[in-house]
Amino acid sequence: MTTRDRDNEKRSMYSLDPAKDKENIEHNIAHSIEEQVRGLDDAAVQAAVKDKYEELLGKAKVRQHIPTLTEGVVRGNFRHQKLEKKKQ
């Protein structure tokens, strides 16, 4: 997949309805995180994305930001975990 295709995929991902299209959005978020933070377990990333997305979806008044928030929080958590492992 080219950079242009990835950019288009990301743009279209965030124009979807966060409640109706959550499965597709969750998949795209997990894929993006796996590309940015190498060496992660796919199942763990998918589970973390699903959990955080559901949590935010249940609390949000403005839903359009849920995908962005989910990706940022989950990616940050995995990066933090990797740093902690390196320190040990």
Secondary structure, 3 states (H helix, E strand, C coil): CCHHHHHHHHHHHHHCCCCCCHHHHHHHHHHHHHHHCCCCCHHHHHHHHHHHHHHHHHHCCCHHHHHHHHHHHHHHHHHHHHHHHHHC
